[in-house]
Amino acid sequence: MVCEDAITMKRTTHAPRRAVLMRAVALCALCLVQLHAQAFDALAGASYEFGRGLTLPALNLELRGYTTLHVEDLEGEAANAQWHDLSLFAIWSPAPGWQLFSEIEGEELLADDHRGLNTDDATVEIERLYLDHAVSSRATVRAGRFLTPFGRWNQIHADPLVWTVTRPLVTVITLPDHVTGVMVYGSVPLTHDSIEYSAYVDASSEFDPHPGRAPFEDYHLPGLSNDMEHAVGGQLRYHFLDERAQLGVSYASFVVERGRGHHHAVGLDGLYTWHRYELSSELTYRANVAQPGRDDWGGFVQLVAPLVQQLYAVGRVEYYSSGVLLEDARRGTVGLTWRPLPALSFKFEYHDGTDKGLLPDGIELSCGVLF
């Protein structure tokens, strides 16, 4: 009797535990089914297009990006190869007229150079993060971190979208390439043409979480800053000849990190396309108010000509005189760009200049992909 009672007690003790365990398993299964259903709903209507990214209409979300491989063999330096860029875009439109944009960029993620295969210079940055609100069909307000609207190149400089591996010097050191603040921009239609406009106020010293740390793209310029403390500026861009031509005028008044005085910069840029030919140019003058005679100025002219199918020849001449660096630099660049698909580009270029330290001669190649 004692043994039978003990067995009975053991069975009655295990029974509730089994019931609890079974309920827990059923609850977990129900959660998994619910999560699967939600994930399926989120993917409903999803579509992917090479070069234009993944669209998730159920979430009002678009995911895009680009990546670049870069090889260079420059005078006085060891040849090296890099996984140069990996940029990921997220575009969320939570309500009509509202859009949140983010770009997270990894730079120099993997290199093969005199140190061997390494990740020593790898960095991850918030390249852009801003909120847009369309207040009307002709005006949108933007707040956050965005590319400085000065010239054309700075606003469209992702490797797959430009014709050369390297940037012209005038588009790099004239003024910082990012604004952290507020901008109003839009487009006003004319009879056959249109005018784009933008006006912004920068407050990087108050809102940038890491002021004074942004590197210069393509160039190592110690002692100079690629971050503003504060600025105001704007741009007008005239589109004409059935969108085959553009003419832009830019202005900026700003103070940069680590001193160097107050600056005023004015720029003029132009673009003309005819069939598959393209002629473009940018000219900039930057006055240093605190240090008279230490002004910067320069520009470039670039011609792109089709050769056969999607193969293009590219030629560029540029000049930059820097009162801050106390250097004058000239450079000529020739290259080939092959775009077998709109989202894929292969580039080869050779450049030769007068300033071997700032602009070393040599060969550079890249492969860029929009995805």
C-alpha positions in Angstrom: 0.0 0.0 0.0 2.8 2.4 0.8 4.4 1.7 -2.6 1.2 2.2 -4.4 0.5 5.5 -2.6 4.0 6.7 -3.5 3.6 5.9 -7.2 0.2 7.6 -7.2 1.7 10.8 -5.6 4.5 10.8 -8.2 2.1 10.5 -11.1 -0.2 13.3 -9.8 2.9 15.5 -9.2 4.2 15.1 -12.8 0.8 15.6 -14.4 0.6 19.3 -13.7 4.2 19.8 -14.8 3.4 18.1 -18.1 0.3 20.3 -18.6 2.3 23.4 -17.9 5.0 22.3 -20.3 2.5 21.5 -23.0 0.8 24.9 -22.6 4.2 26.6 -22.9 5.0 24.6 -26.1 1.6 25.5 -27.5 2.1 29.2 -26.6 5.6 29.2 -28.3 4.1 27.6 -31.4 1.3 30.1 -31.5 3.9 33.0 -31.2 5.9 31.5 -34.0 2.9 31.2 -36.2 1.9 34.8 -35.4 5.4 36.1 -36.2 5.5 34.1 -39.4 2.1 35.6 -40.4 3.3 39.1 -39.6 6.6 38.6 -41.5 4.5 37.3 -44.4 2.3 40.3 -44.3 5.4 42.6 -44.2 6.7 40.9 -47.3 3.4 41.1 -49.1 3.9 42.8 -52.5 7.7 43.0 -51.9 9.8 43.5 -55.1 13.5 43.8 -55.9 15.1 45.5 -58.9 18.8 45.4 -59.5 20.1 48.9 -59.0 16.9 50.2 -57.4 16.8 48.0 -54.3 14.1 46.2 -52.3 10.6 47.7 -52.0 8.4 46.7 -49.1 5.0 48.4 -49.7 3.4 46.9 -46.7 5.9 48.8 -44.5 6.3 51.8 -46.8 10.0 51.0 -46.8 12.7 50.9 -49.4 16.2 49.4 -48.9 19.0 50.2 -51.3 22.8 50.6 -51.4 26.0 50.4 -53.3 29.5 49.0 -52.9 32.9 49.7 -54.4 36.2 47.8 -54.9 39.2 50.1 -55.5 42.7 49.3 -56.7 45.5 51.9 -56.9 49.1 52.0 -58.0 50.4 55.5 -57.2 53.9 57.0 -57.5 55.9 56.6 -54.3 53.3 54.2 -52.7 52.9 50.5 -52.6 50.1 49.2 -54.8 47.0 48.2 -52.8 43.4 47.0 -53.2 40.5 47.9 -51.0 36.9 47.0 -50.4 36.4 50.8 -50.3 32.7 51.5 -49.7 29.6 49.7 -48.5 26.6 52.1 -48.2 23.2 51.0 -47.1 20.1 53.2 -47.6 16.8 53.0 -45.8 13.9 55.1 -47.0 10.7 55.1 -44.9 7.6 57.0 -45.8 5.3 56.7 -42.8 2.7 59.1 -44.0 2.0 61.2 -47.2 4.4 64.0 -47.4 6.8 62.6 -44.8 10.0 60.6 -45.5 12.9 59.5 -43.3 16.2 58.7 -45.0 19.3 57.1 -43.6 22.6 56.1 -45.1 25.1 54.0 -43.1 28.5 53.8 -44.8 31.4 51.5 -44.1 34.7 52.7 -45.6 38.0 50.9 -46.2 36.4 47.7 -44.8 39.1 45.4 -46.1 42.5 46.2 -47.6 45.4 44.3 -49.1 48.5 46.5 -48.9 52.0 46.6 -47.4 50.5 45.4 -44.1 48.9 42.4 -45.8 45.2 41.6 -45.6 43.8 43.8 -42.9 40.9 45.9 -41.5 43.1 48.5 -39.7 41.4 51.5 -41.4 37.9 50.2 -41.4 35.3 52.8 -40.2 31.5 52.9 -40.1 29.8 56.3 -40.3 26.3 57.8 -40.4 26.7 59.4 -43.8 23.2 60.9 -43.9 20.2 60.9 -41.6 17.4 63.3 -42.2 13.6 63.8 -42.2 11.8 65.4 -45.1 8.3 67.0 -45.0 6.7 68.3 -48.2 4.8 71.4 -47.1 3.6 72.0 -50.7 4.3 70.8 -54.2 7.1 73.4 -54.5 8.7 73.3 -51.0 10.1 70.6 -48.7 11.7 71.0 -45.3 14.6 68.8 -44.4 16.1 68.4 -40.9 19.1 66.3 -40.0 22.5 65.4 -41.5 22.7 65.8 -45.3 25.1 66.5 -48.1 26.0 70.2 -48.5 24.2 71.6 -51.6 27.2 73.2 -53.2 28.0 72.4 -56.8 26.9 69.2 -58.4 29.6 66.7 -57.6 29.2 66.8 -53.8 25.5 65.8 -54.0 26.1 63.0 -56.5 29.4 61.4 -55.7 28.7 57.7 -55.1 31.2 55.7 -57.2 28.7 54.0 -59.5 27.1 57.4 -60.4 30.2 59.3 -61.4 32.6 58.9 -64.3 36.0 58.8 -62.6 37.6 57.0 -59.7 38.8 60.1 -58.0 37.1 63.4 -57.1 38.3 66.8 -58.4 40.2 68.6 -55.6 37.9 71.6 -55.8 34.9 69.5 -54.8 36.7 68.2 -51.7 38.5 70.9 -49.7 36.6 74.0 -50.6 34.1 73.5 -47.8 32.8 70.7 -45.6 30.7 68.1 -47.5 28.0 67.7 -44.8 25.5 69.9 -43.1 23.8 69.2 -39.8 20.8 71.5 -39.6 17.7 72.5 -41.5 17.1 73.1 -45.2 14.2 74.3 -47.4 14.3 73.1 -51.0 12.1 72.6 -54.0 11.6 73.3 -57.7 9.7 76.0 -59.5 8.5 75.2 -63.1 8.9 77.7 -65.8 7.3 77.7 -69.3 9.7 75.0 -70.7 12.4 74.9 -68.0 12.6 74.8 -64.2 14.6 76.2 -61.3 15.7 74.2 -58.3 16.4 76.1 -55.1 17.8 75.3 -51.6 18.6 77.3 -48.5 20.0 75.9 -45.3 21.3 76.7 -41.8 23.9 74.5 -40.2 24.4 74.0 -36.5 26.9 71.1 -36.5 28.6 72.2 -33.2 25.2 71.7 -31.4 23.8 68.7 -33.2 26.6 66.7 -34.7 27.4 63.9 -32.2 31.0 63.6 -33.5 32.1 67.1 -34.6 35.6 67.5 -36.1 36.0 63.8 -37.1 34.8 63.6 -40.7 37.7 62.6 -43.1 38.2 64.1 -46.5 37.1 61.7 -49.3 40.0 60.5 -51.5 42.5 62.8 -49.8 44.6 62.8 -46.6 44.7 66.4 -45.4 46.0 66.7 -41.8 45.4 70.0 -40.1 42.3 70.8 -42.1 38.7 70.1 -41.0 35.9 68.6 -42.9 33.3 69.7 -40.4 31.5 73.0 -39.9 30.7 74.7 -36.6 27.9 76.6 -38.2 26.9 77.9 -41.7 24.3 79.4 -43.9 24.0 79.0 -47.6 22.0 78.1 -50.6 21.9 77.2 -54.3 19.9 78.0 -57.5 20.0 75.5 -60.4 18.5 76.3 -63.8 17.4 73.3 -65.9 16.9 74.1 -69.6 17.2 72.7 -73.2 14.7 69.9 -72.3 16.8 68.9 -69.3 20.0 68.5 -71.4 21.6 71.5 -69.7 22.0 72.8 -66.2 23.6 75.9 -64.7 24.0 76.2 -60.9 25.1 79.0 -58.6 26.1 78.2 -54.9 26.9 80.3 -51.9 28.0 79.4 -48.3 29.2 81.4 -45.3 30.7 79.2 -42.7 33.1 78.6 -39.8 35.0 75.3 -39.7 36.2 73.2 -36.8 39.7 73.9 -35.4 39.7 77.6 -36.4 41.0 78.8 -39.8 38.6 81.7 -39.6 35.3 82.6 -41.2 34.9 81.8 -44.9 32.6 82.9 -47.7 32.5 80.5 -50.8 30.8 81.1 -54.1 30.6 78.5 -56.9 29.4 78.1 -60.4 28.8 74.8 -62.1 27.4 73.6 -65.4 26.4 70.5 -67.3 25.6 69.9 -71.0 24.7 66.6 -72.6 24.3 65.9 -76.3 23.4 62.4 -77.3 25.9 60.4 -75.2 28.4 63.2 -74.8 28.7 65.1 -71.5 30.6 68.3 -70.7 30.7 69.4 -67.1 32.6 72.0 -65.0 32.7 73.5 -61.5 34.5 76.7 -60.4 34.8 77.9 -56.8 36.3 80.8 -54.9 36.6 80.8 -51.1 37.5 83.9 -49.2 39.1 83.7 -45.7 37.8 86.7 -43.8 40.1 86.3 -40.8 43.2 85.7 -42.9 43.3 88.0 -45.9 45.4 86.6 -48.7 44.8 83.0 -47.6 42.0 82.4 -50.1 41.3 79.2 -52.1 40.1 79.0 -55.6 40.0 76.5 -58.5 38.0 74.4 -60.8 37.8 71.6 -63.4 36.5 70.8 -66.8 35.5 67.2 -67.7 34.5 65.7 -71.0 32.9 62.2 -71.5 32.7 60.7 -75.0 31.1 57.4 -76.1 33.4 54.9 -77.8 31.5 51.7 -78.5 28.3 50.4 -76.9 28.6 51.2 -73.2 32.3 52.1 -73.2 33.2 55.8 -72.6 36.4 57.8 -72.7 36.8 60.4 -69.9 39.2 63.4 -69.8 39.5 66.0 -67.1 41.8 68.9 -66.3 41.8 70.7 -63.0 43.6 73.4 -61.0 43.5 74.4 -57.4 45.3 77.2 -55.5 45.1 76.9 -51.8 46.0 79.9 -49.5 45.5 77.6 -46.5 47.7 74.8 -47.7 50.1 77.3 -49.5 50.1 75.0 -52.5 49.0 75.2 -56.2 48.1 71.9 -57.8 47.4 71.0 -61.5 46.3 67.6 -62.6 45.2 65.9 -65.9 43.1 62.7 -65.8 42.3 60.3 -68.7 40.3 57.1 -68.3 37.8 54.6 -69.5 34.5 53.8 -68.0 32.4 50.7 -69.0 28.8 50.5 -67.9 27.4 47.2 -69.1 24.4 47.8 -67.0 23.1 51.1 -65.5 23.8 49.9 -62.0 27.3 48.5 -62.7 30.5 50.3 -63.7 34.1 49.5 -64.2 36.6 52.4 -64.3 40.3 52.8 -65.2 42.1 56.1 -65.0 45.6 57.6 -65.1 46.4 61.0 -63.6 49.4 63.2 -63.7 49.9 66.4 -61.8 52.3 69.0 -60.5 51.9 68.3 -56.7 53.1 64.8 -56.1 52.3 65.0 -52.4 48.7 66.1 -52.6 47.9 64.6 -56.0 50.4 61.7 -56.7 50.6 60.4 -60.2 49.4 56.9 -61.0 46.8 54.5 -62.0 43.5 53.8 -60.2 40.7 51.3 -60.9 37.3 50.7 -59.4 34.2 48.5 -59.7 31.0 50.0 -58.4 27.6 48.3 -58.0 24.2 49.8 -57.1 22.0 47.1 -55.5 
